[in-house]
Amino acid sequence: MQDFVHLHVHTQYSILDGQASIPRLVDKAMADGMKGIAVTDHGDMFGIKEFFNYVNKKNGGTNGEIKDLKKRIAGLEKGAVECENPEAELAACKEKLEAAKKKLFKPIFGCEMYVARRRLFNKEGKPDQSGYHLVVLAKNEKGYHNLIKLVSKAWTEGFYMRPRTDRVELEKYHEGLIVCTACIAGEVPRNIIAGKYEEAEEAIQWYKRVFGDDFYLELQRHKATVPRANHEAYKLQQIANEKLIEYSRKFNVKLVCTNDVHFVDEENAEAHDRLICLSTGKDLDDPNRMLYSKQEWMKTRAR
């Protein structure tokens, strides 16, 4: 079975939008044999501490095994451990150590940020509300610190309907970060769907210049399978995907496939649908209210 790691995941900390608890997400990913998972809540990092603590707890046994192996390896290298064949024992311990490290489940810290269409301090009506979606992931410790700075400033200085960053801030704190073009609300796919190909290409070239090989074009396919769902999103995703694949070749940018996770299991779709009614202040039977495709569940590697 092919390896797959979810890199676009909303927990219950995507307030009134995500309906997935962190323990359930991690447990399902681990049970399915995934090597890790990212948490990318909308505009915030509220769930990161719970995420880190829970994964550490689940990794506890393996971390203990790694600690013991490192201690034994150090002892063998210093000649402080007596055994029949020190060289063979050392090699075996090192092999076990590498195998144990591979068993660790990796928590990836991220955020689906809102990127202001102008600067983050521009706050003049509808054009400055919300912003383009962008998935930002911490690649290392430096990236984690930079992500914190970006998200914090988005709340303290960029907030206008949503916590927003902008290109100036992204370039300033780009080190150690991986960015993906997000869903069809992202700058690149949105311009593609609108037929604004020059704007889409400009955005790709800007992100490629700033983030280099840590910039990815993101593909999604959410084909609704029930009548009362969003059937339009899939059509728009298909339009965006075709062009994104073309741009991947044209600009030498890697592709990444994601599923926009908002709830854990397929049967949670209806509960999530009711959450969206609360979020948007609409009645369940309102024919004009927002609908998701109901495919925003955490797919397994087989799916």
Long-range contacts (C-beta under 8 A, 24 or more apart in sequence): 1-33, 1-301, 1-302, 2-301, 3-34, 3-35, 3-301, 4-34, 4-301, 5-34, 5-35, 5-36, 5-37, 5-38, 5-108, 6-34, 6-37, 6-38, 6-258, 6-259, 6-261, 6-298, 6-299, 7-38, 7-40, 7-108, 7-110, 7-135, 7-137, 7-180, 7-256, 7-258, 8-38, 8-40, 8-112, 8-135, 8-180, 8-182, 8-183, 8-218, 8-220, 8-258, 8-259, 8-260, 8-261, 9-37, 9-38, 9-39, 9-40, 9-261, 9-298, 10-40, 10-41, 10-42, 10-112, 10-260, 10-261, 10-262, 11-39, 11-41, 11-47, 11-51, 12-47, 13-39, 13-41, 13-44, 13-46, 13-47, 14-41, 14-42, 14-44, 14-112, 14-262, 15-42, 16-275, 16-276, 16-278, 16-279, 17-42, 17-262, 17-275, 17-276, 17-279, 18-42, 18-262, 18-263, 19-262, 19-263, 19-268, 19-271, 19-272, 19-275, 20-261, 20-262, 20-263, 20-264, 20-268, 20-298, 21-264, 22-47, 22-50, 22-51, 22-54, 23-54, 24-264, 25-261, 25-264, 25-298, 26-51, 26-54, 26-55, 26-58, 26-105, 26-107, 27-58, 28-264, 28-265, 28-298, 28-300, 29-105, 29-298, 30-58, 30-105, 32-300, 32-301, 33-301, 34-105, 34-301, 35-105, 35-106, 36-105, 36-106, 36-107, 36-108, 37-105, 37-106, 37-107, 37-108, 38-108, 38-109, 38-110, 38-137, 39-107, 39-108, 39-109, 39-110, 40-110, 40-111, 40-112, 40-135, 40-136, 40-137, 41-111, 41-112, 42-112, 42-114, 42-162, 43-111, 43-112, 43-113, 43-114, 43-151, 43-154, 43-155, 43-162, 43-163, 44-111, 44-151, 44-155, 44-163, 45-109, 45-111, 45-147, 45-148, 45-151, 48-109, 51-107, 51-109, 52-107, 52-109, 55-105, 55-106, 55-107, 58-105, 59-104, 59-105, 62-100, 62-103, 62-104, 63-104, 65-100, 66-97, 66-100, 66-101, 66-104, 69-93, 69-96, 69-97, 69-100, 70-97, 73-97, 108-137, 108-138, 109-137, 109-138, 109-144, 109-147, 110-135, 110-136, 110-137, 110-138, 110-147, 111-135, 111-136, 111-147, 111-150, 111-151, 112-136, 112-182, 113-150, 113-151, 113-154, 113-163, 113-164, 113-165, 114-154, 114-162, 114-163, 114-164, 114-165, 115-164, 115-165, 115-166, 115-167, 115-170, 115-187, 116-158, 116-160, 116-164, 116-165, 116-166, 118-166, 119-166, 119-168, 120-153, 120-154, 120-157, 120-158, 120-164, 120-165, 120-166, 120-168, 120-169, 121-157, 121-158, 123-160, 128-160, 129-160, 129-161, 129-162, 130-161, 130-162, 130-164, 131-162, 131-164, 131-165, 132-182, 132-185, 132-186, 132-187, 132-190, 133-182, 133-183, 133-185, 133-186, 134-170, 134-179, 134-180, 134-181, 134-182, 134-186, 134-187, 135-179, 135-180, 135-181, 135-182, 135-218, 135-258, 136-170, 136-177, 136-178, 136-179, 137-177, 137-178, 137-179, 137-180, 138-176, 138-177, 138-178, 139-176, 139-177, 139-178, 139-214, 140-176, 141-176, 142-175, 142-176, 143-175, 143-176, 143-177, 143-178, 144-176, 145-176, 146-173, 146-174, 146-175, 146-176, 146-177, 147-173, 147-177, 149-173, 167-206, 170-210, 171-210, 174-210, 174-211, 177-211, 177-214, 178-211, 178-214, 178-215, 178-216, 179-207, 179-211, 179-214, 179-215, 179-216, 180-215, 180-216, 180-217, 180-218, 180-256, 180-258, 181-207, 181-216, 181-217, 181-218, 181-244, 182-218, 183-218, 183-220, 183-260, 184-220, 184-233, 184-236, 184-237, 184-240, 186-218, 188-217, 188-240, 188-244, 188-247, 189-218, 189-237, 189-240, 189-244, 192-239, 192-240, 192-243, 192-244, 193-236, 193-239, 193-240, 197-243, 200-243, 200-247, 201-247, 201-251, 204-247, 204-251, 204-253, 205-251, 208-251, 208-253, 213-254, 215-253, 216-253, 216-254, 216-255, 216-256, 217-244, 217-247, 217-248, 217-253, 217-254, 217-255, 217-256, 218-244, 218-255, 218-256, 218-257, 218-258, 219-244, 219-245, 219-255, 219-256, 219-257, 219-258, 220-257, 220-258, 220-259, 220-260, 222-259, 222-260, 222-293, 222-295, 222-296, 223-293, 223-295, 224-293, 224-294, 224-295, 225-294, 225-295, 226-269, 226-294, 228-291, 229-269, 229-291, 229-292, 229-293, 229-294, 230-291, 230-292, 230-293, 230-294, 231-293, 233-292, 233-293, 234-293, 259-295, 259-296, 259-297, 259-298, 259-299, 260-296, 261-296, 261-297, 261-298, 262-292, 262-296, 262-297, 263-296, 263-297, 263-298, 264-297, 264-298, 265-297, 265-298, 266-294, 266-297, 268-297, 269-294, 269-296, 269-297, 272-296
